């Protein structure tokens, strides 16, 4: 029978365990600046390109649906 790999963590002090958990939960995730720039570039182009592809009728339908959803939040 194999031994548990997590035995070392079980013998860890309670305060050390709490510190490790808080450290993992609060650690900042650093984003790749190049990926952020590419995502922003696509985001800036996206809405305008989509609006140009949609017909006026379809844009109106989407806008009416969105307005209806917004107003339903206040009515309920």
HUCOR-V488768 format. One record per residue. N is the residue number from 1. RES is the residue in three letters. PSI is psi in whole degrees, 0 to 359 (NA if undefined). OMEGA is omega in radians with two decimals (NA if undefined). Layout:
# HUCOR-V488768
N|RES|PSI|OMEGA + N|RES|PSI|OMEGA
This chain:
# HUCOR-V488768
1|UNK|135|-3.13 + 2|UNK|148|3.07 + 3|UNK|152|3.10 + 4|UNK|137|3.13 + 5|UNK|340|-3.05 + 6|UNK|14|-3.13 + 7|UNK|323|-3.13 + 8|UNK|321|-3.11 + 9|UNK|331|-3.14 + 10|UNK|328|-3.12 + 11|UNK|358|-3.13 + 12|UNK|143|3.11 + 13|UNK|145|-3.12 + 14|UNK|319|3.12 + 15|UNK|322|3.11 + 16|UNK|321|3.11 + 17|UNK|315|3.13 + 18|UNK|318|3.12 + 19|UNK|316|-3.14 + 20|UNK|318|-3.12 + 21|UNK|315|3.14 + 22|UNK|319|3.13 + 23|UNK|317|3.12 + 24|UNK|320|-3.07 + 25|UNK|330|-3.05 + 26|UNK|1|-3.12 + 27|UNK|138|-3.12 + 28|UNK|140|3.07 + 29|UNK|120|-3.12 + 30|UNK|125|-3.12 + 31|UNK|151|3.09 + 32|UNK|118|-3.08 + 33|UNK|326|3.13 + 34|UNK|319|3.12 + 35|UNK|322|3.11 + 36|UNK|317|-3.14 + 37|UNK|317|3.12 + 38|UNK|319|3.12 + 39|UNK|320|3.11 + 40|UNK|319|3.13 + 41|UNK|315|3.11 + 42|UNK|322|3.14 + 43|UNK|323|3.13 + 44|UNK|326|-3.13 + 45|UNK|328|-2.95 + 46|UNK|307|-3.08 + 47|UNK|317|-3.12 + 48|UNK|316|-3.14 + 49|UNK|320|3.14 + 50|UNK|318|-3.14 + 51|UNK|323|3.13 + 52|UNK|328|-3.12 + 53|UNK|333|-3.11 + 54|UNK|147|3.06 + 55|UNK|163|3.14 + 56|UNK|322|-3.13 + 57|UNK|316|-3.12 + 58|UNK|320|3.09 + 59|UNK|321|3.13 + 60|UNK|319|3.12 + 61|UNK|316|3.14 + 62|UNK|316|-3.14 + 63|UNK|318|3.13 + 64|UNK|320|3.12 + 65|UNK|316|3.14 + 66|UNK|318|3.14 + 67|UNK|321|3.13 + 68|UNK|316|3.12 + 69|UNK|317|3.13 + 70|UNK|315|-3.11 + 71|UNK|328|3.12 + 72|UNK|334|3.09 + 73|UNK|324|-3.11 + 74|UNK|330|-3.06 + 75|UNK|325|-3.06 + 76|UNK|NA|NA
